[in-house]
Amino acid sequence: MNAIKDRKPKRQLYSVAEANAMLPLLRSILRDVTALANELRDRYERLSRLQSTKGLDRAHEEEVQQLAEEFERGQEKMHEFEHELQKLGVELKDHFSGLIDFRHMHDDREVYLCWRMGETEVTHWHELDSGFSRRKKLQLAATNG
């Protein structure tokens, strides 16, 4: 009965062309992700400052409560964005820069195609156990597949 639940979903593999075709949708989602990430960071910092203040008056206590509720709603929204990206088979690596990876077969091994907001198309890849700083430029022949 739990066999279906225990099975991991097959990871989606993207060709470069398929990854590039996803970019208009991903740009839209990631604009929202990056904006929300910055809002959450600002709210968290403001909330931390207020909570560390001793002897808050009633108005400030209400502000803390409101900020905490807004922060929680923002976190829930971020989880929705993350789930949406996960359903699309992409991995969000940095909420602030809109950095994502697509799983891809390269030279008979699984690697990541690497893309972030501001780039016009997918032009780089890196090993599964390395990150953005170790990415490599795709060869022209590889961009067709």
N, C-alpha and C positions, 0 to 999 in steps of 0.2 A: 504493500500500500504506500509506503514511503519512497519506493523506488523512483517514482516520478519527481518527487520533491528533492531527493538526494542527487539527482543527475544535474550536473552543471550545464548551463546552456552553452552550445557551441559558440565559440568566439567568431565574430564576423571578421572576415579578412577583406580588405579594400584594395582595389587596384588604384593606381595614381589617378586615373580618369574618374573612377567612382568617388574617390576622396574629394577631388576638385569639384565634382558635380554637387557634393553636399555643402560646399562652402556658403552659398547664399543663405540657406537655412541656418547653418551654424553661426554665421555672422550675426544674424538676428538674435539667436539665443544667447550668444556670448556677449553681445552688447548689454543685454539685461543682466547677465551673470557678473560682468565686471563692474557695472554701476552698482548692483546690489552688494557686491563684495566691499566696495569702498564705503557705502552707506553703513554696512554692518560694522566695519572697522571703526568708523567715526562714532557710531552709537555706543559701541563697546567702550571706547576710550572715554567718552562723556559719562557713561554710566559708571565706570570704574572711578573716575574722579569724584563724582557725586557720592558714591557709596563709601568712599574713604573719608569723606568729610564728617567730622563729629558734630552732633547737635543740630541736625537739619531741622528747619522749621516745617510746618505742615505743607506749605506750597512746594518746597523742594522734595519732600517725601513723595508727594503726588507726582512730581516730575520724574523721580526715580522709578516709581511704579509704571508710569506711562512709557518711559524709555525701555524698561525691562519687557513690557508687553510688545512694543514695537520690534525690539530685538528678537524676541521669540518668533513673531510672525515672519520677520525677515529670514530667520534661519529655516523656517518651514518652507518658505518660498524657494530658498536656495536648494533645499533637498529636492524640491519638485524639478528644478532646472537640472540638477545632477542626475536625477532619475530619467528625465527626458533624454539627456545625452547618452546615458547608459543604454537606453532602449535603442538608440541609433547606432550603438556599437563603437562609440568613440570614448576616449578616456580623457577627462579634464585633468590637466596637470597643474595649472596655475589659474586661480580664480581672478586675480588682479590683471594679468596680461592677456587672458583668453588663450592660453596655451593648451593645445589638445594633441593627442596622438591617435592614429588609426593603426590597427594591426594590419600587417602586409607581409606577403611572402617575397623574399629577396634572396637570390642565390640559394634556393632550397632551404631557407630557414625563416622563421618568423622574426620580424623586426617591427619597428614603429615608423610610420610616416609621421612627420612632425610638422605642425603648422601653428601659427599664432595670429591673433588679430593684427591687422595692418599689412600682412603679406597678401599678395594678389593671388597666389596659388601655392599648392603643395610642391616644394622643391627640395626638401631635405628628408633624411631618414636617420635613425640611430638604433643601436642594439637595444633589446628589451631591458638589459641591466645597466644602461647608461642613460643620460638625459640630454637636455637641450644643449648643454655646453659641448657635448661630444657628437653632435649631429653632423652628417656629411651631406654634401650636395648629391642629388640624384643624377645619374648619367642619363643622357638623352634617350638611349634605348630603353632604360627602365621606366621612363615616364609614360610609355605606351601601354604598360601592363599593370 
